[in-house]
Amino acid sequence: MAYGDSMNDYEMIQTVHRGIVYKDAPELLKKEADDFFDDPDLDGIYQHMIKIGLI
């Protein structure tokens, strides 16, 4: 599992079993995503981890 928000994360998101991408990421990156998270500056990754039961 990996979190990404920009095109420098593209290969990582393609490679992992579950790629979670920022909801406002570039469309090409979003096409590779399995799920989405909200604004990382507003604890979007933390909230997503709660949503999927990691914490």
N, C-alpha and C positions, 0 to 999 in steps of 0.2 A: 504494500500500500504506500502511496506517495501523494503529497499535496503539491500542486503547482499553480502558478498564476501568470506565467508569461512564456513566450516561445523558447526561452532557454531551458525550459522544463519539458519540452516536447518529447525528446527521446526517453527521458525517465518515465513519463506518463505512458508512453507506448510499451515500455518494457515491463512495468509492474503488473501484478495481477489485478489490482484495483487502483485506478487513477482518479483522484479527486481534484477538481479544478475550480478556481475562482469563477463565480457566475458571470463576471464581466471580462473574462479572459478573451484573447483573440479566438475567432470562430474555428480556426484550424485546430487549435488546442482543445477547444470544447468538444469537437467531434471525436476526440480520443478518450474523453472522460467517461467514467462509470457513474460519477456522482458530482455534485457541486457544493461549494461552501460560500458563505457570505463574506463580506468585506473583512480581510484579515486584520485591518486596523481597528475593527470593532469586535475582535475575538471570534471571527468567523470559523477559524480552524478549531478552536476550543469548543465552540458550540456544535460543530459537526461531530467532533469526537464524542461529545455527550449524546448526540442524536443516534450514533451507531453503537453506543454502549461500550466504548473504550474506557471512558472515565465516568 
